[in-house]
């Protein structure tokens, strides 16, 4: 696995977490 693909996978997971947090905060 290259550095770039690892970073992309990490970024995608991070975006999913940020999206979930945003939804929770928005719904609260």
PDB file as gemmi writes it, atoms N, CA and C in Angstrom:
CRYST1    1.000    1.000    1.000  90.00  90.00  90.00 P 1                      
ATOM      1  N   UNK A   1       0.856  -1.197   0.000  1.00  0.00           N  
ATOM      2  CA  UNK A   1       0.000   0.000   0.000  1.00  0.00           C  
ATOM      3  C   UNK A   1       0.894   1.250   0.000  1.00  0.00           C  
ATOM      4  N   UNK A   2       0.568   2.197  -0.830  1.00  0.00           N  
ATOM      5  CA  UNK A   2       1.384   3.404  -0.910  1.00  0.00           C  
ATOM      6  C   UNK A   2       0.960   4.409   0.150  1.00  0.00           C  
ATOM      7  N   UNK A   3       1.803   5.389   0.381  1.00  0.00           N  
ATOM      8  CA  UNK A   3       1.488   6.448   1.353  1.00  0.00           C  
ATOM      9  C   UNK A   3       0.201   7.156   0.939  1.00  0.00           C  
ATOM     10  N   UNK A   4       0.067   7.414  -0.360  1.00  0.00           N  
ATOM     11  CA  UNK A   4      -1.091   8.161  -0.861  1.00  0.00           C  
ATOM     12  C   UNK A   4      -2.379   7.390  -0.611  1.00  0.00           C  
ATOM     13  N   UNK A   5      -2.393   6.096  -0.920  1.00  0.00           N  
ATOM     14  CA  UNK A   5      -3.620   5.320  -0.717  1.00  0.00           C  
ATOM     15  C   UNK A   5      -3.947   5.210   0.772  1.00  0.00           C  
ATOM     16  N   UNK A   6      -2.921   5.089   1.605  1.00  0.00           N  
ATOM     17  CA  UNK A   6      -3.165   5.063   3.051  1.00  0.00           C  
ATOM     18  C   UNK A   6      -3.768   6.372   3.516  1.00  0.00           C  
ATOM     19  N   UNK A   7      -3.219   7.482   3.004  1.00  0.00           N  
ATOM     20  CA  UNK A   7      -3.737   8.798   3.390  1.00  0.00           C  
ATOM     21  C   UNK A   7      -5.169   8.968   2.915  1.00  0.00           C  
ATOM     22  N   UNK A   8      -5.460   8.513   1.675  1.00  0.00           N  
ATOM     23  CA  UNK A   8      -6.821   8.646   1.142  1.00  0.00           C  
ATOM     24  C   UNK A   8      -7.800   7.850   1.996  1.00  0.00           C  
ATOM     25  N   UNK A   9      -7.402   6.640   2.385  1.00  0.00           N  
ATOM     26  CA  UNK A   9      -8.284   5.817   3.222  1.00  0.00           C  
ATOM     27  C   UNK A   9      -8.525   6.503   4.565  1.00  0.00           C  
ATOM     28  N   UNK A  10      -7.457   7.058   5.150  1.00  0.00           N  
ATOM     29  CA  UNK A  10      -7.576   7.774   6.420  1.00  0.00           C  
ATOM     30  C   UNK A  10      -8.478   8.997   6.269  1.00  0.00           C  
ATOM     31  N   UNK A  11      -8.308   9.733   5.160  1.00  0.00           N  
ATOM     32  CA  UNK A  11      -9.101  10.943   4.929  1.00  0.00           C  
ATOM     33  C   UNK A  11     -10.576  10.585   4.783  1.00  0.00           C  
ATOM     34  N   UNK A  12     -10.856   9.478   4.078  1.00  0.00           N  
ATOM     35  CA  UNK A  12     -12.250   9.058   3.895  1.00  0.00           C  
ATOM     36  C   UNK A  12     -12.861   8.705   5.247  1.00  0.00           C  
ATOM     37  N   UNK A  13     -12.138   7.955   6.070  1.00  0.00           N  
ATOM     38  CA  UNK A  13     -12.652   7.602   7.396  1.00  0.00           C  
ATOM     39  C   UNK A  13     -12.854   8.854   8.238  1.00  0.00           C  
ATOM     40  N   UNK A  14     -11.918   9.784   8.159  1.00  0.00           N  
ATOM     41  CA  UNK A  14     -12.025  11.027   8.908  1.00  0.00           C  
ATOM     42  C   UNK A  14     -13.239  11.829   8.475  1.00  0.00           C  
ATOM     43  N   UNK A  15     -13.499  11.864   7.153  1.00  0.00           N  
ATOM     44  CA  UNK A  15     -14.659  12.599   6.656  1.00  0.00           C  
ATOM     45  C   UNK A  15     -15.947  11.958   7.155  1.00  0.00           C  
ATOM     46  N   UNK A  16     -15.988  10.633   7.211  1.00  0.00           N  
ATOM     47  CA  UNK A  16     -17.181   9.939   7.708  1.00  0.00           C  
ATOM     48  C   UNK A  16     -17.414  10.294   9.171  1.00  0.00           C  
ATOM     49  N   UNK A  17     -16.341  10.327   9.952  1.00  0.00           N  
ATOM     50  CA  UNK A  17     -16.463  10.678  11.373  1.00  0.00           C  
ATOM     51  C   UNK A  17     -16.938  12.117  11.515  1.00  0.00           C  
ATOM     52  N   UNK A  18     -16.329  13.030  10.749  1.00  0.00           N  
ATOM     53  CA  UNK A  18     -16.738  14.441  10.809  1.00  0.00           C  
ATOM     54  C   UNK A  18     -18.201  14.588  10.418  1.00  0.00           C  
ATOM     55  N   UNK A  19     -18.628  13.848   9.402  1.00  0.00           N  
ATOM     56  CA  UNK A  19     -20.017  13.919   8.944  1.00  0.00           C  
ATOM     57  C   UNK A  19     -20.953  13.434  10.051  1.00  0.00           C  
ATOM     58  N   UNK A  20     -20.600  12.329  10.696  1.00  0.00           N  
ATOM     59  CA  UNK A  20     -21.426  11.789  11.777  1.00  0.00           C  
ATOM     60  C   UNK A  20     -21.511  12.785  12.931  1.00  0.00           C  
ATOM     61  N   UNK A  21     -20.379  13.387  13.298  1.00  0.00           N  
ATOM     62  CA  UNK A  21     -20.368  14.376  14.382  1.00  0.00           C  
ATOM     63  C   UNK A  21     -21.234  15.571  14.003  1.00  0.00           C  
ATOM     64  N   UNK A  22     -21.120  16.024  12.761  1.00  0.00           N  
ATOM     65  CA  UNK A  22     -21.921  17.156  12.298  1.00  0.00           C  
ATOM     66  C   UNK A  22     -23.411  16.854  12.363  1.00  0.00           C  
ATOM     67  N   UNK A  23     -23.784  15.636  11.969  1.00  0.00           N  
ATOM     68  CA  UNK A  23     -25.201  15.246  12.011  1.00  0.00           C  
ATOM     69  C   UNK A  23     -25.688  15.211  13.458  1.00  0.00           C  
ATOM     70  N   UNK A  24     -24.866  14.641  14.349  1.00  0.00           N  
ATOM     71  CA  UNK A  24     -25.253  14.551  15.765  1.00  0.00           C  
ATOM     72  C   UNK A  24     -25.404  15.951  16.357  1.00  0.00           C  
ATOM     73  N   UNK A  25     -24.457  16.835  16.074  1.00  0.00           N  
ATOM     74  CA  UNK A  25     -24.526  18.209  16.597  1.00  0.00           C  
ATOM     75  C   UNK A  25     -25.732  18.933  15.996  1.00  0.00           C  
ATOM     76  N   UNK A  26     -25.953  18.728  14.704  1.00  0.00           N  
ATOM     77  CA  UNK A  26     -27.078  19.384  14.034  1.00  0.00           C  
ATOM     78  C   UNK A  26     -28.415  18.898  14.577  1.00  0.00           C  
ATOM     79  N   UNK A  27     -28.483  17.615  14.941  1.00  0.00           N  
ATOM     80  CA  UNK A  27     -29.737  17.048  15.435  1.00  0.00           C  
ATOM     81  C   UNK A  27     -29.953  17.396  16.907  1.00  0.00           C  
ATOM     82  N   UNK A  28     -28.869  17.685  17.623  1.00  0.00           N  
ATOM     83  CA  UNK A  28     -28.981  17.949  19.065  1.00  0.00           C  
ATOM     84  C   UNK A  28     -29.697  19.277  19.326  1.00  0.00           C  
TER      85      UNK A  28                                                      
END                                                                             
